[in-house]
Amino acid sequence: MDMKSKRLKKTSVCMLRLGESAQSSGIGLTGGGDCAGIADFLSSLALNLKPGLTMFGIKNAGAGLSVLPEKFKDQLILVDKKLAREFKGQSSTPFGSARVNALKEFPENTLANIKPYKFMYGTGGDDHLGMLAAISAKFPDKIIVGTFKSIDGDGCINGKPAQMLGFRTALEHYRQDFWAIVQNAHTHGQVHVVEFFGRKSGKLAFESARKYPPDFEKLPREEKRKIKSFRECVMILVPEKPVSLKKIVEKAVSIKNACGYVVIAVAEGFLPPELATEMKRLAADGALKSQWLARDLNPLKIHSLVRDSSLASVLKDPLLAAHFAETVWNSKLDAFGNVVSLSGIRHFIISALKELGGMKKVNELIRNYEARGATPCKYDSVMGEKIGKMAASLINKGVVGGKAVVYFEGMNPFKQSPVVVPLVDVTNKNTLNNKGLYGEEVLKRNGVVA
């Protein structure tokens, strides 16, 4: 057991000896995907609470929040000043995480566990911050404060797009990796397909691979050289702009012929329209579903069930056909209605480049989990610190009702303080469909294929 684990174990046991009154204590969780900036938020929140208030963290988010009430204390971590200082600058979340909608799946346990405490805090994307909003509606007289975090960068509250802890760190991490990959493709005259996280929003893939980043002049000299030298050989595919496999192949072949190499950045949630159409049509076929689940449907026959000729050619690959069939007829959803396993669109693109574009070798690369555990950049650390301090101020003042502490898009954490808004109407609509931030010409100029 490492020193951090021993420290967390000690503090969770210590709270039982202290016998802290729940009426002067608060609990919090950091659910969903982890990212940079969370630990700085927690550190700042704890260090800025006034004397007499005690802060606890819930182990593994909704999974810990929803246990039987008599076991709930075992799920708590006492965040004293010493531990709070240790959190500063750490990656990820020191509390652990889980994708469990505690209020939806175990409402009685969850509400009983929350009720005794004076305040509650949390971080999350639209799912877990949305859960915190639902909890605040159940406890209108309780102090509840939360903020956005996600490397997807798609948070929106009260109809306004907000920044999210972790997005900037992920962007900087992925961008450096991506243009190194482009350099490699140029050097060896190769074709690379790079898949990024981004289930419903392509913001992270776009910002990492865009040809003309807004902070271009601030980048290191070598990064600027790579972007300037190789930008015309990059393609970006995002969920907001579905485009056919045929068009993707035509564009890729054209770039390859002109440059000698091509690199495609694709968000995991990207779905060609013909693929979406066929999936929807076949998913409604109960007989085929039964055959597949009974293992009576041969993957070699899947392509013959598809009406689109380009997709049919791609699905002649039995492994890809099996993946397609499993997605169509045996998809699993998490507690928030998301497809648990959505990655793999790169395989369809690679197969299309080979089958339709005649490319003999196409390399696959994946950029995902490493950015979640990346060391926070200065931007995320400062944002987390300032949000944590403001959240502590609300708790210290006894401001009841659900509140969100956020930086909206366009705000500068280095120069501005976060704003406080009602914790309602939490969505994931801050995407590339936001015309105010991403006009059609901006997307096209920066490499989005549409």
C-alpha positions as CSV (number, residue, x, y, z in Angstrom):
1,M,0.0,0.0,0.0
2,D,1.5,3.4,-1.0
3,M,1.7,6.4,1.3
4,K,-1.3,8.1,-0.3
5,S,-3.5,5.0,0.2
6,K,-2.4,4.7,3.8
7,R,-3.2,8.4,4.4
8,L,-6.7,8.0,2.9
9,K,-7.4,4.8,4.9
10,K,-6.2,6.5,8.0
11,T,-8.4,9.6,7.5
12,S,-11.5,7.5,6.8
13,V,-10.9,5.5,10.0
14,C,-10.0,8.7,11.9
15,M,-13.4,10.2,11.3
16,L,-15.1,7.5,13.3
17,R,-12.9,8.3,16.3
18,L,-13.6,12.0,16.0
19,G,-17.4,11.6,16.1
20,E,-17.9,14.7,14.0
21,S,-21.4,16.1,14.0
22,A,-23.0,15.7,10.6
23,Q,-24.7,19.1,11.1
24,S,-21.3,20.8,10.8
25,S,-20.0,18.5,8.1
26,G,-20.4,18.0,4.4
27,I,-19.9,15.2,1.8
28,G,-18.9,15.3,-1.8
29,L,-18.2,13.1,-4.8
30,T,-16.3,13.3,-8.1
31,G,-18.2,10.9,-10.4
32,G,-17.8,10.0,-14.0
33,G,-14.5,10.1,-16.0
34,D,-11.6,11.5,-14.1
35,C,-9.5,14.4,-15.3
36,A,-7.1,17.1,-14.3
37,G,-8.1,20.0,-12.0
38,I,-10.4,18.0,-9.7
39,A,-7.8,17.6,-7.0
40,D,-7.0,21.4,-7.1
41,F,-10.7,22.1,-6.7
42,L,-11.0,19.8,-3.7
43,S,-7.8,21.2,-2.1
44,S,-9.0,24.7,-2.4
45,L,-12.4,23.9,-1.2
46,A,-11.1,22.3,2.0
47,L,-8.5,24.9,2.7
48,N,-11.0,27.7,2.4
49,L,-13.7,26.3,4.6
50,K,-14.1,28.3,7.8
51,P,-13.2,26.7,11.2
52,G,-15.8,24.4,12.5
53,L,-16.8,22.9,9.2
54,T,-15.6,19.4,8.3
55,M,-15.3,18.1,4.7
56,F,-15.6,14.5,3.8
57,G,-15.1,12.9,0.4
58,I,-17.2,9.9,-0.8
59,K,-15.2,6.9,-2.1
60,N,-16.0,5.9,-5.7
61,A,-18.8,8.5,-6.2
62,G,-22.3,7.1,-6.7
63,A,-21.2,3.6,-5.8
64,G,-20.1,4.9,-2.3
65,L,-23.1,7.2,-1.9
66,S,-25.6,4.5,-2.5
67,V,-24.6,1.9,0.0
68,L,-26.8,1.0,3.0
69,P,-26.9,3.8,5.5
70,E,-25.3,1.7,8.3
71,K,-22.3,1.2,6.0
72,F,-22.0,4.8,4.7
73,K,-19.4,6.0,7.2
74,D,-17.0,3.4,5.8
75,Q,-17.2,5.2,2.4
76,L,-16.1,8.6,3.8
77,I,-12.6,10.2,3.7
78,L,-11.9,13.0,6.1
79,V,-10.3,15.8,4.2
80,D,-8.3,17.8,6.8
81,K,-5.9,20.6,6.0
82,K,-2.9,18.3,5.7
83,L,-4.6,16.1,3.2
84,A,-6.0,19.1,1.3
85,R,-2.5,20.4,0.8
86,E,-1.4,17.0,-0.5
87,F,-4.2,17.1,-3.1
88,K,-2.9,20.4,-4.6
89,G,-1.5,19.7,-8.1
90,Q,-2.5,16.1,-8.2
91,S,-3.8,14.3,-11.3
92,S,-7.3,12.8,-11.5
93,T,-9.5,12.5,-8.4
94,P,-8.2,11.3,-5.0
95,F,-11.6,10.0,-4.1
96,G,-12.0,7.4,-6.9
97,S,-14.9,7.4,-9.3
98,A,-17.7,5.2,-10.7
99,R,-20.5,5.6,-13.2
100,V,-23.4,5.0,-10.9
101,N,-26.5,7.2,-10.8
102,A,-27.1,6.8,-7.1
103,L,-30.3,8.8,-7.0
104,K,-31.8,6.8,-9.8
105,E,-30.6,3.3,-8.9
106,F,-30.7,3.4,-5.1
107,P,-32.9,6.4,-4.2
108,E,-33.7,5.4,-0.6
109,N,-30.1,4.7,0.4
110,T,-28.9,7.8,-1.3
111,L,-31.3,10.2,0.2
112,A,-30.9,8.7,3.7
113,N,-27.1,9.1,3.4
114,I,-27.3,12.7,2.3
115,K,-29.9,13.9,4.8
116,P,-27.9,14.3,8.0
117,Y,-25.2,16.5,6.4
118,K,-25.1,20.3,6.3
119,F,-23.7,20.7,2.8
120,M,-22.8,18.6,-0.3
121,Y,-20.5,19.4,-3.1
122,G,-19.4,17.6,-6.3
123,T,-17.9,17.7,-9.8
124,G,-19.2,16.1,-13.0
125,G,-20.2,16.2,-16.5
126,D,-23.8,16.6,-17.5
127,D,-24.6,13.2,-16.0
128,H,-23.1,13.6,-12.5
129,L,-23.5,17.3,-12.2
130,G,-27.0,16.7,-13.4
131,M,-27.4,14.2,-10.6
132,L,-26.3,16.8,-8.1
133,A,-28.9,19.2,-9.5
134,A,-31.5,16.5,-9.0
135,I,-30.3,16.0,-5.4
136,S,-30.6,19.8,-4.8
137,A,-34.2,19.6,-5.9
138,K,-34.8,17.0,-3.2
139,F,-33.1,19.1,-0.5
140,P,-34.0,22.8,-1.3
141,D,-32.9,23.9,2.1
142,K,-29.5,22.2,2.0
143,I,-26.2,23.8,0.8
144,I,-25.3,22.1,-2.4
145,V,-22.6,23.3,-4.8
146,G,-21.0,21.8,-7.8
147,T,-18.9,22.5,-10.9
148,F,-18.2,21.0,-14.3
149,K,-15.3,18.7,-15.1
150,S,-14.8,16.5,-18.2
151,I,-12.2,16.2,-21.0
152,D,-15.1,16.3,-23.4
153,G,-15.6,20.0,-22.8
154,D,-19.3,19.9,-23.6
155,G,-20.9,21.3,-20.4
156,C,-23.8,23.7,-20.7
157,I,-25.8,25.2,-17.8
158,N,-28.8,27.5,-17.9
159,G,-28.4,27.5,-21.7
160,K,-24.9,28.9,-21.6
161,P,-21.8,26.9,-22.6
162,A,-19.3,26.5,-19.8
163,Q,-15.7,25.6,-19.5
164,M,-14.9,22.3,-17.8
165,L,-12.0,21.3,-15.5
166,G,-9.7,18.9,-17.3
167,F,-10.4,20.0,-20.9
168,R,-7.5,22.3,-21.3
169,T,-5.0,19.7,-19.9
170,A,-6.4,17.1,-22.2
171,L,-6.2,19.4,-25.2
172,E,-2.6,20.3,-24.6
173,H,-1.7,16.7,-24.0
174,Y,-3.5,15.4,-27.1
175,R,-2.4,18.2,-29.4
176,Q,1.3,17.6,-28.7
177,D,0.8,13.9,-29.3
178,F,-1.3,14.4,-32.5
179,W,1.2,16.6,-34.3
180,A,4.0,14.2,-33.4
181,I,1.9,11.5,-35.1
182,V,1.5,13.8,-38.1
183,Q,5.2,14.4,-38.2
184,N,5.7,10.6,-38.3
185,A,3.2,10.2,-41.1
186,H,5.1,12.8,-43.1
187,T,8.5,11.2,-42.5
188,H,7.4,7.8,-43.5
189,G,4.7,8.6,-46.1
190,Q,2.1,6.7,-44.1
191,V,-1.7,6.8,-43.4
192,H,-2.7,7.2,-39.8
193,V,-6.2,7.1,-38.2
194,V,-6.2,8.5,-34.7
195,E,-9.3,8.0,-32.5
196,F,-10.0,10.4,-29.7
197,F,-12.5,10.4,-26.8
198,G,-15.6,12.3,-27.6
199,R,-18.9,10.3,-27.4
200,K,-21.3,13.1,-28.3
201,S,-19.0,16.0,-28.9
202,G,-16.0,16.3,-31.2
203,K,-14.6,19.4,-29.4
204,L,-11.5,17.6,-28.0
205,A,-10.6,16.0,-31.3
206,F,-11.2,19.2,-33.2
207,E,-9.2,21.4,-30.8
208,S,-6.3,18.9,-30.7
209,A,-6.0,18.6,-34.5
210,R,-7.3,21.9,-35.8
211,K,-5.1,23.5,-38.5
212,Y,-5.2,27.0,-37.1
213,P,-5.4,26.9,-33.3
214,P,-6.3,30.3,-31.7
215,D,-3.2,30.1,-29.4
216,F,-0.8,29.3,-32.3
217,E,1.6,32.2,-31.5
218,K,2.0,31.1,-27.9
219,L,3.0,27.5,-28.8
220,P,6.6,26.3,-28.7
221,R,8.6,26.9,-31.9
222,E,8.7,23.3,-32.9
223,E,5.0,22.8,-32.4
224,K,4.3,25.8,-34.6
225,R,6.6,24.3,-37.3
226,K,4.8,21.0,-37.4
227,I,1.3,22.5,-37.5
228,K,2.3,25.0,-40.2
229,S,4.2,22.5,-42.3
230,F,1.7,19.6,-42.2
231,R,-1.7,21.1,-41.6
232,E,-3.0,20.6,-45.1
233,C,-2.7,16.8,-44.8
234,V,-5.0,16.5,-41.8
235,M,-8.7,15.5,-41.8
236,I,-11.1,15.7,-38.8
237,L,-14.2,13.7,-38.3
238,V,-16.7,14.6,-35.5
239,P,-20.1,13.5,-34.3
240,E,-21.7,16.8,-35.1
241,K,-20.9,16.5,-38.8
242,P,-21.7,13.0,-40.0
243,V,-20.2,12.3,-43.5
244,S,-20.3,9.1,-45.5
245,L,-17.5,6.5,-45.7
246,K,-17.3,7.1,-49.4
247,K,-16.7,10.8,-49.0
248,I,-14.1,10.2,-46.3
249,V,-12.2,7.8,-48.6
250,E,-12.4,10.2,-51.5
251,K,-10.9,13.0,-49.4
252,A,-8.2,10.8,-47.9
253,V,-7.1,9.5,-51.3
254,S,-7.0,13.0,-52.7
255,I,-4.7,14.2,-49.8
256,K,-2.6,11.1,-50.0
257,N,-2.0,11.6,-53.7
258,A,-1.1,15.2,-53.2
259,C,1.0,15.0,-50.0
260,G,2.2,11.4,-49.9
261,Y,0.6,10.9,-46.5
262,V,-2.7,11.7,-44.6
263,V,-3.7,11.7,-40.9
264,I,-7.4,11.4,-39.9
265,A,-8.4,12.5,-36.4
266,V,-11.8,11.0,-35.4
267,A,-13.9,11.4,-32.3
268,E,-15.2,8.1,-31.0
269,G,-18.8,9.1,-31.4
270,F,-18.5,9.9,-35.1
271,L,-21.0,7.9,-37.1
272,P,-21.3,7.9,-40.9
273,P,-25.0,8.4,-41.9
274,E,-25.2,5.1,-43.8
275,L,-23.9,3.3,-40.7
276,A,-26.4,5.0,-38.5
277,T,-29.2,4.2,-40.9
278,E,-28.3,0.5,-41.2
279,M,-27.8,0.1,-37.5
280,K,-31.3,1.5,-36.7
281,R,-32.9,-0.6,-39.4
282,L,-31.3,-3.8,-38.4
283,A,-31.7,-3.2,-34.7
284,A,-35.5,-3.2,-35.2
285,D,-35.3,-6.7,-36.8
286,G,-36.2,-9.0,-33.9
287,A,-35.6,-12.2,-35.9
288,L,-32.1,-11.2,-36.8
289,K,-31.4,-10.1,-33.2
290,S,-32.6,-13.5,-31.9
291,Q,-30.3,-15.3,-34.4
292,W,-27.3,-13.2,-33.5
293,L,-27.8,-13.6,-29.7
294,A,-28.3,-17.3,-30.2
295,R,-25.1,-17.4,-32.3
296,D,-27.0,-18.7,-35.3
297,L,-26.0,-15.8,-37.6
298,N,-22.6,-16.1,-39.3
299,P,-20.6,-12.9,-39.4
300,L,-19.6,-13.7,-43.0
301,K,-23.3,-13.1,-44.0
302,I,-23.6,-9.7,-42.2
303,H,-22.5,-7.7,-45.2
304,S,-25.3,-9.2,-47.4
305,L,-27.9,-7.8,-45.0
306,V,-26.7,-4.3,-45.5
307,R,-28.3,-2.2,-48.3
308,D,-25.5,0.5,-48.6
309,S,-22.9,-0.9,-51.1
310,S,-19.9,1.0,-49.5
311,L,-20.8,-0.3,-46.0
312,A,-21.4,-3.7,-47.4
313,S,-17.9,-3.8,-48.8
314,V,-16.4,-2.7,-45.5
315,L,-18.3,-5.4,-43.6
316,K,-16.8,-8.2,-45.7
317,D,-14.2,-8.2,-42.9
318,P,-15.7,-10.9,-40.6
319,L,-14.2,-9.4,-37.4
320,L,-15.6,-5.9,-38.3
321,A,-18.9,-7.5,-39.2
322,A,-19.0,-9.2,-35.8
323,H,-18.3,-5.9,-34.1
324,F,-21.0,-4.2,-36.1
325,A,-23.5,-6.9,-35.3
326,E,-22.7,-6.9,-31.6
327,T,-23.2,-3.1,-31.5
328,V,-26.5,-3.4,-33.3
329,W,-28.0,-6.3,-31.4
330,N,-26.3,-6.4,-28.0
331,S,-25.5,-2.8,-27.0
332,K,-25.3,-2.1,-23.2
333,L,-26.3,1.1,-21.6
334,D,-25.1,2.6,-18.4
335,A,-27.2,4.2,-15.7
336,F,-27.3,7.5,-17.7
337,G,-28.4,5.9,-20.9
338,N,-25.0,6.0,-22.6
339,V,-23.7,3.1,-24.7
340,V,-21.0,1.6,-22.5
341,S,-18.7,0.6,-25.3
342,L,-18.9,3.1,-28.1
343,S,-15.2,3.1,-29.3
344,G,-14.2,1.4,-32.5
345,I,-15.2,3.7,-35.3
346,R,-11.6,3.8,-36.4
347,H,-12.0,0.2,-37.5
348,F,-14.7,1.1,-40.0
349,I,-12.7,4.0,-41.4
350,I,-9.5,1.9,-41.7
351,S,-11.5,-0.9,-43.5
352,A,-13.1,1.7,-45.8
353,L,-9.7,3.2,-46.7
354,K,-8.4,-0.3,-47.6
355,E,-11.5,-1.7,-49.3
356,L,-12.7,1.4,-51.1
357,G,-9.5,3.4,-51.3
358,G,-7.1,0.7,-52.1
359,M,-4.7,1.7,-49.3
360,K,-2.6,-1.4,-48.3
361,K,-1.4,-0.1,-45.0
362,V,-3.3,2.1,-42.5
363,N,-2.1,2.5,-39.0
364,E,-4.5,2.9,-36.0
365,L,-3.7,5.0,-33.0
366,I,-5.8,5.8,-29.9
367,R,-5.7,8.8,-27.7
368,N,-8.0,8.5,-24.7
369,Y,-7.3,7.5,-21.0
370,E,-3.9,9.0,-20.7
371,A,-5.3,12.6,-20.8
372,R,-7.7,11.8,-18.0
373,G,-4.7,11.0,-15.7
374,A,-2.5,13.7,-17.0
375,T,-0.8,16.2,-14.7
376,P,-2.9,19.4,-14.6
377,C,-1.7,22.3,-16.7
378,K,-1.6,25.7,-15.1
379,Y,-4.9,26.7,-16.6
380,D,-6.8,23.9,-15.0
381,S,-5.0,24.2,-11.7
382,V,-5.9,27.9,-11.4
383,M,-9.4,27.3,-12.5
384,G,-9.8,24.5,-10.0
385,E,-8.4,26.6,-7.2
386,K,-10.6,29.6,-7.9
387,I,-13.7,27.5,-8.2
388,G,-12.9,25.7,-5.0
389,K,-12.4,29.0,-3.1
390,M,-15.8,30.3,-4.4
391,A,-17.5,27.1,-3.5
392,A,-16.1,27.3,0.0
393,S,-17.4,30.9,0.3
394,L,-20.9,29.8,-0.5
395,I,-20.7,27.0,2.1
396,N,-19.2,29.4,4.7
397,K,-22.1,31.9,4.1
398,G,-24.7,29.1,4.4
399,V,-26.2,29.8,0.9
400,V,-28.8,27.1,0.5
401,G,-30.2,25.6,-2.7
402,G,-28.2,24.1,-5.6
403,K,-25.5,26.4,-6.9
404,A,-23.0,25.9,-9.7
405,V,-19.6,27.7,-9.7
406,V,-18.4,28.0,-13.3
407,Y,-16.3,29.8,-15.9
408,F,-18.4,30.3,-19.0
409,E,-16.7,30.1,-22.4
410,G,-14.6,33.2,-23.1
411,M,-13.8,33.8,-19.4
412,N,-10.1,33.8,-18.3
413,P,-9.4,32.1,-15.0
414,F,-6.1,33.9,-14.7
415,K,-7.8,37.3,-14.7
416,Q,-11.4,36.6,-13.7
417,S,-13.3,35.0,-10.8
418,P,-15.9,32.3,-11.5
419,V,-19.6,33.0,-11.5
420,V,-22.3,31.5,-9.4
421,V,-25.5,30.3,-11.1
422,P,-28.5,28.1,-10.1
423,L,-27.7,24.4,-10.4
424,V,-30.4,23.7,-13.0
425,D,-30.7,22.8,-16.7
426,V,-27.4,20.9,-16.8
427,T,-26.7,19.6,-20.3
428,N,-24.0,18.5,-22.7
429,K,-24.9,20.9,-25.5
430,N,-21.6,22.8,-25.6
431,T,-20.5,21.1,-28.8
432,L,-19.3,22.0,-32.3
433,N,-22.9,22.8,-33.2
434,N,-22.6,26.0,-31.1
435,K,-22.6,28.5,-34.0
436,G,-21.4,31.3,-31.8
437,L,-18.1,29.4,-31.1
438,Y,-17.8,27.2,-34.1
439,G,-19.2,28.6,-37.4
440,E,-19.2,26.4,-40.5
441,E,-16.3,28.3,-42.0
442,V,-14.2,27.9,-38.9
443,L,-14.8,24.1,-38.9
444,K,-14.1,23.8,-42.6
445,R,-11.0,25.9,-42.6
446,N,-9.6,23.9,-39.7
447,G,-10.0,20.5,-41.3
448,V,-13.5,19.2,-40.4
449,V,-14.9,17.0,-43.2
450,A,-18.6,17.7,-43.8
